[in-house]
Amino acid sequence: MTILQLKCFLGVIKNKNFAKTASALGMTQSVFSKQIKGLEEEFHVKFFERSTRDIEPTNAGISFYPHAKYIMKQYNEMFSQMQEYLPRQRMKLNIASMFFIQQYHILEGVHEFRKTYPNIEIALSEQRALEVQEALDKGQTDIAIIYAELLQRQYPKVIPIKEDKMVAVMNKDHSLAWKDRVSLKELKNESFIMMKGDSQLHYYLMLTCIDAGFVANEINVNLRLETMKSYLRENQAVTLLMRSMAEDLVDNTLVLVPIRENKKLTLSVVVPTETPSTACEKFLAYIEDFKQK
């Protein structure tokens, strides 16, 4: 029995599909099948029922599962500990992040981490939400920083960093600017100027309006935060943003008003694998401490 065979077995339990598991492990279907077959031949049992569309474990597979999971856990812990005895070699950590992390002070944490672990080289790239998830799914990044609510599937580790609430931004002379809170329905007759730079975030904002019972009357422009100010200053439109982003917009002509429905997004660190690298584990532990500051 090999560690690779156990990874194949546990992958099928999770995905209920041979082809999907083979792809996730970077193996051809034939090589993958040989791993499962070799494991079954060693124990003289069948671990999976292959007659149904979804691959289901047999009674033997169900019994074998907790043992396989335990062995893999012990192996991962052993492997991680042994990394500590390696020479102080350079390690690399790839981080794919949505834009706007500057507003959440995440870069401060990244810079501090670099100082604490100078042997870990960080490659940080800012991308749109869809591109971040593509990097996760293709194994092109060790860690992603993204709003958890925008994820299109589940991942082994999703660690919340900061919960951010939605606000409306408008001219200080707007008829609703004096309110402590505003409901989305109160905005239904307004003209909106929405950020379109990230299609998933834009979709989320538009869907928020639809959930409130109306389709936002959106001005057909595609602008960055700074350029949006001119429209808002002229009192020609309002916008919906997360508070951390909106705070960069507010000046002596603009105000932000919290949304009564308490809409929110959770900026999170996402890990695409159950066996992250040593550099990744150190970063996760550091982020847990950093977010408490």
N, C-alpha and C positions, 0 to 999 in steps of 0.2 A: 504494500500500500504506500502511495506517495502523497505528498502535500498537494501536488497538482490534481491528483484524482479526487482528493477531498474538496478542493476548490470547485471542481466540475460538479461533484455531487451536490454540494451546498448551493451552487448556482442554479441547478435545475429545480431544487426545492423552492428557491425564491422565485424564479421566473416561470416555472411550469412549462418550459419550452427549451428544446435542445438547441435549435438554431440561434435563438436569442442569447442563450448562455455562451455558446461557442463564440459568437461575435463579441460579446462583452469581454471575454478572456483573450481575444485576439487569436483564436484558433480556427482552423478549417473544420468543417463538419466531420470529415473522416477521422482526423486526429482526435477530435473531441469524443466521438463515438468509441474509439479505441480505449480512451481513458475510462469511460463508464463501464465498458465491457470488461476491461482488465480488473476493475474493482469488484464487479459482480462475480467474475470467475474465481477471484481469490477467496471469496466467502461462500461460493457455490449457491448463491441466491440471486433473485431478480429484485432490484431496488425500485424499479419504476414500471407502471402499467403503460404500455405504448399504444393501446388500442383506442384511446380517446383523443380528442383534439388537444386538450390540456394534459400535459404529462403529470400523472399523479403517482405518489409513492405507494409501494406495496406495504404490507404490514412489516416486512423486513426493513424497508426503507424508512418507515416511521420509527422503528426501533433503533435503527442505525443513526438517525439524524442527531439526537442529543450528544452521542459519543463523538460524531464527526465535528459538531460545532465546538465541543469542549477541546478537542485536540487542536483545532484551528486557532482557538483563542489562546491556548498555551503556546502554540508555535509563534503566533504574532507577538505575544509578550516576550518570548525568548529572543526573537529576532530583533525586537526593538531594544532590548537590554544589551544585546551584543554590539549594536551600533555605537554604544557609548565607549567601547574599547577600541574602536577604529582610530587610526591617526586622525588628527584634526584636518581632515580633508574638506575641500570645498563642497558644499551641498547647494543645490538649487531649488528654489521654491517659485513655482509659477502661480500668479494670482490674476484671475480675470475679474474685473469689477465693472459694475454699472458706472456711468458718469454720475457726478454729484457727490462722490465720496468725500470730497473736500469739505462739503457742508456738514458732514458728520464727524469731522476730525479724525477719520480713520487713518489718514496719511501720517498724522502725528504718531499713532501707534506703530505704523510700519517703520517710520524713521527710528523710533526707540528700539524696536525689535532688531533692526540692523546693527545698532550700537551694542546691544546685548549679545547678539550672535553674529559676529563679524565673518564667521566662516560660512554663513548661509547667504548665498546670492539670491536676491529677490528680483524677479522679472514681473513687473506690474503693468497690466494693460487695461485701459478703460474702453468698454464696448457697450453696445446696446444690449438690452435684456435677452433678446433672442440669440445674439452672438455669444453671450456669456453661457447660456444653456447649451449651445452647440459645442462650445469648448469643453463643458462638463461631460457631455455625452460622448465626445470623441476622444476623451482622455488627454486633451491638450492643456489642461490646467490642473493643478493640485488642489486649488481652493478657488471658490467663487464668492464674490460679495454682491448680493442681489436682494431685492425685496422678496421675501418668502411667498407672498401671495401671488407673485407673477410666475412662480415655478409651474411647469406643465406636467411634472411627474414627481414622485418621491425620490429622495436620495438618502443614503445611509446616515449622514449627519447634517443637521440643519441647526445652527446655533444662533439664536437671536442676539443682536447687538443693541439695536435701538428701535423702539416703537415710535412711529412718526404719524401725527394726525393731519388730516386734510384741513386746509383753510381756503377761504376766498380772498383774493387780492383785488382791490378796487381803489378808485380815486377817493381821496378823503372827503370830497364833496358829494359823493354818491349818496343816494337816499337811504341806503342800508348801512352806510359806513359807521353810523353811530351805535349800532347794535352790538351787544356783547357776544351774541351768537346769531347765525343766520341758518335757516333750513334750506335745503336744496330746492324745495318747491318754491321758495321765495325768489329763486334765481331763474325760474323757467322762462321768463320773458326777456331775459338779458341776452346780449350778444357776448359770446365767449371767444377768447383767444387762448387756444390750448397749445401746450408744447407738443410738437410732433416729432422731435428728434429721436425719440424712442417709441417705436410703434406699440409695444406692449403697455408701456406706461400711459400712452395716449388712449389706448383702448380701455384701460382700466378707468381712467377719468371719465370717458364718454359713457361707459357702462354704468358708472355711478349715477350719472344723470338719468339714464334710462330706468334704473332701479327706483329712482325717485318719481317716475311717472312722466318724464318728458325727454325729448331729444334735444340736445343742446344746439342752439343756433350759433354755429361756429363760423367765425370769420376765416375765410380761406387763405390763410397765410402760414408760413412755416418759419418761425423766428426763434432766436435764442433768447435767453432770459433778459439780457441787457436791452435788446431791441424791443421786447414786449413792453418795456416801461413806457415808451412813447405813446402806445395805444392806450395804456391804462391811465397815464397822466392826462390825456385828452378826454378822459371819461367816456371813451367810445366802446369800452368792453370791460368785462371782468374775467378773471381766470381762476382756475382751481389748481392748487399745488399742495405738496406736502410742506409742513411748516418750516423744516430745515432749509428747503430750497427758497421758500417765499421770503424768509428773513433777509436774504440777499437783495431782494427787490425793494423792500420797504424803505422809503425816505420821507422827506417832509411833505410829499404830495400823495403818497400811497399809504394805505392801511391794510392790515390783514384781519379777517374776521373768522373765528373758528366756525366749523360746520357743526350744526346741532346734532346731526345723525352720528357724529363721532366716528366717521370713516377713518381708517388708518392702514398703514403699511408697515411691515416689520423688516428693517434692514438686517440681513442675516449672513453668516458665513456658512457656505455649503461645501461639503466634501463628497466627491462622487464615488469613493471606494470605502469598503469596510476595513481596509488595511492601508492606511495612509503612511507616507514616508516619515522618517524621523524628523526631518525639517518641518513637515506639515504638523506633526504632533506637537512640536515645540511652539509653533505659531498659534495653534489652537489654545494651548495652555496659557500663552501670553495674552491672547485676546480675552480670555475669561477674566484675567486679572485686570487688563486695561479697561474693560467696560465697567468695572466697579469704581474706577477713579472718578 
